[in-house]
Amino acid sequence: MHETDVPIREKILVYFLYIAISCLFTSGLNIIHAEYMLNIPLTPKAFIAPIFAGLLFGYLLARIKLLHEQMRLMAYTDPLTHIYNRLHFGHFLDAEIDRVKRYGGTFSIIFFDLDRFKEINDEYGHLVGDQVLKEIAQVVGNANRNADIFARYGGEEFIILTPSTDLAGARIHSERLRYDIENHRFSDINHLTCSFGIAEYKSDADDDVPSLFKRADIALYNAKKLGRNRVEAN
């Protein structure tokens, strides 16, 4: 899980790093220009302007660096929950399919969404709904393995890529997530459940992303139809 906000300590370190580099660079240019090109003896005052120039230049470089990092994070994370977004999840999924095709093995995806989330928004408001989504991301993120890829698929829907995990393993993991969410006490609504649909990649059946997603979506639909707060496979 990746946050879009760059930590303040990192901002400070980046700033001082670029300040130091810029001051050394501008001072070095000043020495070369004065001593070897203009033949002017250097004095302490001659270093004041390069140092100020280095401070300004370093600040600008640091700001550019931090803005670039923020834009990079925004490109692949969901701004509300700070987990991966759907687009970046697709990159991981493509890479995992390529890995399985080349080296063998398997993986599964877990597709889940919040039960009766529209009622939460209608009764408590969208700000509370947003807070619920954030808490869901935290609960699931804490339960996932380091290798699992967790993303917000859209709205109240989430998806998890579980490498080297067959359907039985994905079911066990989904049941744990379902239990953790059901027993979590949310700050504003107290209680919530989720429904889960799981599907395993079938490397021997020319499986692809659309067919994998379709099976997981059908499984999720069945979980909803059979009463919600349950795990179904397809």
Stockholm file with secondary structure:
# STOCKHOLM 1.0

chainA/1-234         MHETDVPIREKILVYFLYIAISCLFTSGLNIIHAEYMLNIPLTPKAFIAPIFAGLLFGYLLARIKLLHEQMRLMAYTDPLTHIYNRLHFGHFLDAEIDRVKRYGGTFSIIFFDLDRFKEINDEYGHLVGDQVLKEIAQVVGNANRNADIFARYGGEEFIILTPSTDLAGARIHSERLRYDIENHRFSDINHLTCSFGIAEYKSDADDDVPSLFKRADIALYNAKKLGRNRVEAN
#=GR chainA/1-234 SS CCCSSCCHHHHHHHHHHHHHHHHHHHHHHHHIIIIIISCCCCCGGGGHHHHHHHHHHHHHHHHHHHHHHHHHHHHHBCTTTCSEEHHHHHHHHHHHHHHHHHHCCCEEEEEEEETTHHHHHHHHCHHHHHHHHHHHHHHHHHHSCTTCEEEEEETTEEEEEEETCCHHHHHHHHHHHHHHHHTCCBTTTBCCCEEEEEEECCGGGTCCHHHHHHHHHHHHHHHHHTTSSSEEEC
#=GC SS_cons         CCCSSCCHHHHHHHHHHHHHHHHHHHHHHHHIIIIIISCCCCCGGGGHHHHHHHHHHHHHHHHHHHHHHHHHHHHHBCTTTCSEEHHHHHHHHHHHHHHHHHHCCCEEEEEEEETTHHHHHHHHCHHHHHHHHHHHHHHHHHHSCTTCEEEEEETTEEEEEEETCCHHHHHHHHHHHHHHHHTCCBTTTBCCCEEEEEEECCGGGTCCHHHHHHHHHHHHHHHHHTTSSSEEEC
//
